[in-house]
Amino acid sequence: MMKKKIILAAVCSAVLLTACNQSTEQAPVAATDESGRSVTVPAVNEPSSTEMDIETLLTVNSEPITRTMYSLYFQDRMRSVPDAQNSPEMQMSVLNELANIFIVAQDAEKKGLQNRPEVSASIQLLKAKLLTQLAIQEFANSHQPTDEEIQKAYDEQFAGQSGTEYKARHILVKEEQEAAGLIEKLDGGADFAELAKAHSTGPTGKDGGDLGWFDAAQMVKPFGDALKTMEKGKYSSAPVQTQFGWHVILLEDTRQTEAPTLESVKLNIVNKLKQTALSEYMQGLRDSSTLVFNEKNAKPAPAAEETPAADQDAPAPAEAPPATDTESPAADASAEMEKPAEEGMETKE
C-alpha cells in the first residue's frame, strides 16, 4: 500500500505540474488536513491503473476524477489558499481533498439528498448559470466588430457634432404660462439661477439649472435648435417646448471643439457594438422561446395607497448631481420617454 501511495504521488507531481501551470514564491503548503494530520489518497478497492484512460487521475468507487476536474479544482484552491505554492505537496493535498469530496458526494447520493427539492433546484440553477456564462463568452469571442462596423459607428456618432459646445442653464416647468411668467420676471431683473432653484422641476434646479458644457447634437432637437439661435449672455425670449415640458434657457457661453479621433474612442465603440450584438442575440433567443406563466402562482396586487392631492403634483426629489460632460438633454427622445421629465432630458448618451 505504501508503495502504491508513493507511486501515485510521483505520478501526480509529474503530470499535474503540467496540467496546472501555477507558480508563486510563497512557502509550500504541507499535505495535511485542518487537524494537522498527514493526508493520503483514501485506500479503496479500485481497478488497476492499466484499465484507466490517460485523462483519468484517480477513481473513487469506480467514478473517475479527470485531469480537467482536478485542474479546475486546483486552480480554485490556489486562489483561495493564502500563500499557496504549486508544489508536489500542495498537488497531493488538493487531490485528496477532491477525492474526499467525491466520497462524501457519493454517500449523499446513496441517501437520496440530490432528490430534495431545494438541492435539485440548486443543481439546475448552477448548471443554467454556468452554461449561460459559457454561451455568452462563446458568442462574444465569435462576434468581434469589423473595422467597417467600427468606422460606421464612429461616423454615425460623431459626424453630426456641430463643432461648437454650449454652456447653459435652464428652467423646466410643466406649463407654458408659467414659463412665460418666469421670462417676465427675468425681464424685470430677476436672477436666473435663483428662479431655477425656486421653480425648476428637475434635478438641476437645486444647482440653478446648470447644465454644464454639451454639444447641441446631444440635446433633444427643439432644445438644441433654440440654443443655435441664441446670443451669449441672453435667455430665451419665449418658452421652448420639448416632450419633457417648457424650458426657459440661458446661454452662458460657447466654445469651438473638434470631434475625438477614432483611436481615442475606438474601445468605447467596440464595447458598445459588442453589447448591442449580445442584446440582439439574447432577444432573438427570447423571441424564439415559449414562456408560460403559471397563473396558479399569481398573487393579487397590493392595494395602492392613496396619495394626498397636495402631493400628487409635487416634483420628484432632485437626486442627480449637477450636470457635467455626462449629463445634458438627451437627443434620443424615444429612449428617454420613460424617464422622469428632466432626468431623462439631462442624460447624455
N, C-alpha and C positions, 0 to 999 in steps of 0.2 A: 504493500500500500504506500509506504513512504517513497519507494522508487517511482510509483505512478504519479505522486504529487510533485516530485522533483522534475520529472519529465514534463508534466503539464505546465509547471511554472516556467521552464525553459522555453517551451513552445510559445507560451503567451508572451514572454519577453521578446522573442524574435519576431513573432507575427504582429503583435498588437502595437509595437512601436511604429510599424509601417502604417497600420490601419488608423491609428490616432496620432498623427504627427503633431504633437503639442510639445512646447519647450518653455521652461521657466528657469529662473536661477534660484528659486527658493529651496528650503530644505526638503528632503524627501519625506513622504508620509509613510509611516510604518504600516505594515499589513496587519492591523489589529482592529477589533471592533470597538464599540463605545466603552466596553468594560475593561479594555486593555488586553483582552485575551488574543492570542495568535489565531488568525483565521486561515483556513484551508478550504479547498473545494470540498463540499459535502461528499462523504463516501456513500455512493449509491450503486446499485447494480445496473450498470449502463452497458450498452452494446460496445463491442470492440471498436476502437478508433478507426480500424480499417474499413468499417462499414459506413463511416460518415463521409459526406461530401466535403470538399475543401472550404466551403462557405461556413460550415458549422464549427464553432469553437468548443462547444460543450452541449451535452444533452441532459435534461433534467426530467427523469422519469420518461425518457424517450422523446421529450419535447425539445427541439433544438434551440440553442442560443446562437445566433449567427453573428458573423463579423459586423454586419450592419447594425444589428441590435446593440452589440457591445460598443461600437463606435459612437452611436448616438448617446448612449447612457454614459460612456466615459467622458465625452465632451461636456455633458451636463454636470457631471461630478467635478470635473476640473474647474468649471466656472463657479461652482457653489462651495468648494472647499478652500478656505483661506490658505495661502502659501503652498498650494498644491504643486507638486513637481511630477512630471511624467517619468516615473521610474518603474522598474520591474515590480517593486513592492506595491506601488500605487496601482499598477495594472492588475496585479493579482488580487488586491483588496477589492477593487471595483468589480472584478469578475465574480468574486464570492458574494458581494452584495447583490449582483444581478441574479446569481443562482438562487440566493435566498428569496428574492422577490418572486421568482418563478415557483419555488417550492410552496410559499405561502399562498400565492395566487391559485395554484392547483388545488390546494386544500380548500380555499374559499369556493372554488367551483364545485368541488365534491359536496360541499354543504349547500349549494344552490344559491349562494349570495348574489350571483350575477342576475338572478331572476327577480330580485326585489325591484319594484317599480322605479325607485329613485336611482338605483345603481344602473339599471338598464337605460334609463333616460340619460344619465351622465355619460355612459359609454357612447350612446348615439350622438349626444351633443359634442363630445370631444372629437369623434370621428368627423362629424359635419364641419366643425371649425377647422380641423387640420386640412381636410380636403378643399375647403373654401380658400384657405390661405395658399395652398399649393396651386389651385386653379388660377387665382389672381396673379401669382408670381409667374406662372407659365404664360398667361395672357400678356402681362406687361413685358416679359422678355421677348415675346414674338411679335409685338406691335410697337416697334420703335418708330417715331415720326421720321419721315424722309426729309431731305434738305428742301425739297419743293414745298412740302407741307409747312415747314418752319418758316420759309420765306413768305409764303402766302399769309400765314397768321401774323407775321410781323407787319406786312403791308396793310392788312386789314385793321390792325390795332393802332398803328402809328401814322399811317398815311393821312388820316383825317385830322391830325392835330394842326392847329392853326399857326403854331409858332409863337403864339402870344399866351402868356399866363396872366390871370387876373387875381387881384386880392380884393375881396369884397365882404360886405356884411349884408344880412337880410333879416327881415321881419316876416314871419309866416303867420297868417291868420286865416280863419275859416271863411269870412265873408268879405266881399269886395267893398262894401260900405265901410267896414271897419278899417280896411287898408287905406281907403281914400281919406278917412278921418285922421289916420296917422300921418299921411302926407301933408295934410293941412297943419298939423302940429309941427312938422319939420319946417314948413314954410314960415311958421311963426317963431322959429329959432330953437325948437326942442332938440335935445341931444339924441342922435340916432341910437347909440349903444344903450342909453337909458330906456328908450322906448322899446327896444328889443327885449331888454331884461323884464320889462313890465308886461309886454303884450305877446311876444312871440311864443307859439305853442310847441316849438321843437326843442331838441336838446341843446342847440347853440344859443338859445335865448338867454340862458344864465351868463353866457360869455359875451353878451352884447351882439349876438347874431354873427360873430366872427366865423368866416368860412375858410380863412387862410388863403393859400395860393392854389390855383387849379387852372386847368385848360377848359375852354368853353365847350370843347367836344365831349367833355366828361359830364356835362350837365344835361338835364332834360332840355329839349330843344327850345321851348319858349324862354326859359331862364337864360340859356346861352345866347340866344338871339338878342335878347334885351341888353345883355352886357356889351355886345359888339357895337351897339349904337350909343353907348353912354360915354360921357367925359369923366376923366379922373376927378375925384372930389365931389361928384354930383350924385344925387339919388334919383331914382326913377320918378318921373313926373306923373305917372299913372300906375295903378296896381298891375302886376304881371301875374297872369293865371297859369297854373300848371295843374296836373292831376292831384297835387297834394294840397292845394289851396291857393291863396292870394299872397303875393310877395311884394314887399317894398324893398328895393335893392339899393345899396350904397356901394359905388365903385371907388375903392380907395386908391388903387394903383395898378399899373400893368408893367410887364417886362417881356422882352423877347427871349424865346427859348428855341432850342433845337431838339429834334426827336432823338432819342437814345440810339446808339448804334446797335446793330443786330447782335453783335457779340456780347454786349453788356446786358441784354435781356434774353439771350438765347435759352439759358437754363430755365428761366421762368416760363417761356413759351413752350418748351419741351414738356415741362411738368403739366402745364395746362392741357396740352394736346393728349398726353397720356391719360390724364384724369377724365377728359372728355371721352376718349376711346373706351376706358374702363366703364364709365357710366352707361355708355351705349351698349356695351357687352352685357352688363348686368340687367339693363332694362329689356334688352332683347330676350334674355333668359326668362325674365319675369313675365313678359308678354306671351311667351310660348308655354307658360306653366299654367296649371289649373289649381287654383286656391279655393277651397270650400270651407267657409267658416261654420263651425258647429253652433247653430243658434241656441242649442240647449245650454251653452256656456254663457250666453248673453245675460247681462245684468241690467236692470233699469238704471237709466242715468240719474244721478243725484239731482234733487230739486235745486234749481238755480236760486241763489239768494237775491232778494230784491235790492236794487241799488237806489239809494235816495236820489230824488230828482236833482238835487243840487249838485250831486257828484257826477251825474251822467255826462255833463258837458265839460268836466274838468280835464285839462290836458294831462297826459301821462307824465310821470316824473322824468326829469331830464337825466338820462343815465349815460349818454355818450359824452366823452371828453371833448374839449374844443376841437374844431375841425383842423386837421393838418393836411399834409400831402396825401393822406389816405382817406380823407373824408371830404366829399363835396357832392352837390346834387348829381344824382346818377343819370347817365344817358340811357341806360337800358330800362325804359319805363315798364316794360312788360314784366321784368323780373322784380321790380320794386313795388308793384301794385299791392302786394300782400303785406308790405311793411307799414308801420305807422308813418303818418304823413311825412314829417321832417326827417325822421330817422332813415327812411328809405331814400329820401331826396339827398341826404348828405353822405351817402355811402359811395365812394368812388370804386369803380370796377378795377 
